[in-house]
Amino acid sequence: MKLRDYLRDRIFVYLMLLLSVGLLQLFLRAFRVPAKLTAVVAVIFALYTATTEIWNYMRRKNFYNDLKEKLEGLDRKYLISEMLGTPSFYEGKLLCEVLQESNRSMCENIAGYRKSASDFREFIEMWVHEVKLPVSSLSLMAHNHKNEFADKVLEQTRRIDGYTDTVLYYARSENAEKDYLIKEVSLRRAVSNAAVKNREDLLLHHVELGTENLDVTVMTDGKWLEFILGQLFSNSMKYTAKDRQAGITVSAQDFSDRTILRFRDNGIGIPESDLPYIFEKSFTGKNGRSQARSTGMGLYIVKNLCSRLGHVIEARSQRGEYTEFTITFAKNDFYRFD
């Protein structure tokens, strides 16, 4: 709180005080009060005003400066009402009461929204599990009655199954810490399982899959990692180049402090202008709008899951040449149990 701001806010009060002193001087002169006495009255009035104003200014300055300092130091600004002491002036007490009441109301509203979001998430998870039953039945029926129409049904049921998995993982990604188990996972097994789940699409797009140096274990959750790899497989097959054989290479580099998994395809690549935004929610980019129907959610979920698992995912690409995703797994002993 600056002095000039305080004085500017009180200027009307000071003008009224000057007017009152002027009228008092005229009144005293009218009754022929000696000039020295009127001067003493004016000085006493001025000293009183200055003393009370300085006292009020210092009280407010200390309170508001403390308020501002604590607010700047808080990550969660809404907790400011819990950090303030009881001020010594009425306006400050009123402000504290207002902050506490608004904070209480905000917490009640947030609790309501959280319950609503939790109920909706539970419903989505239940719905996904329920819808998987008819999808599995359709797949089984198509397998048992092989023909050209059955193959088309299988392709569509695989797509539905993939989309429902994405919905389920998105619903759980906000609270993934309740649903993962960190342990040593073989990269070769995780890549193999993800490839098996996407084998029909890999065969359909005639993708040549190559692996290098995957005999490495990392600390992660195997189920979540397979989903992440499945999303990368799906993205690569959406944007294959028409003028060459589609290929995907998955390799690993093992270092003393980290392991890096590289997922590289030879597809159409990502435009340089889109690359910084591909992990943002609902971002589809030029490829998503022109080449395939994209929701922009797959890579967002992948990024979210990697962050919660403590991994770092990055992407680089050259338009018309390749796209490469790297997932970095840190090495530490926090999750090891010997």
RAVEN-V360904 format. One line per field, one symbol per residue. psi: psi as a letter, one per 40 degrees, with the letter a starting at -180 (. if undefined). burial: 1 if it has 16 or more other C-alpha atoms within 10 Angstrom, else 0. Layout:
BEGIN
psi=???
burial=???
END
This chain:
BEGIN
psi=hidddddddeddddddddddddddddddddefhiddddddddddddddddddddddddddddddddddddddehdgdeeddeeiihieiddddddddddddddddddddddddddddddddddddddddddddddddddddddeghaddddddddddddddddddddddddeddfdeeeihhihhhdddddddddddfddddddefhhhiihfefiiihahdddddddddddddddedfiheeihhihhhiihhideihhhhhhifaeihiddddeedeihehdaddddddihieeddddddddddddeeihhiiiihhecihhhhhhhihiedehh.
burial=00000000000000000000100010010000000001001100000000000000100110100010001000000101100000100001000100110010000000000000000010011001000100100110010000000100111011001101111111111001000010001111111111101100110000100000010111111101111111111111111110000111011101000011111111111100001001111011101000000101111111111100101110101100011111111100000000
END
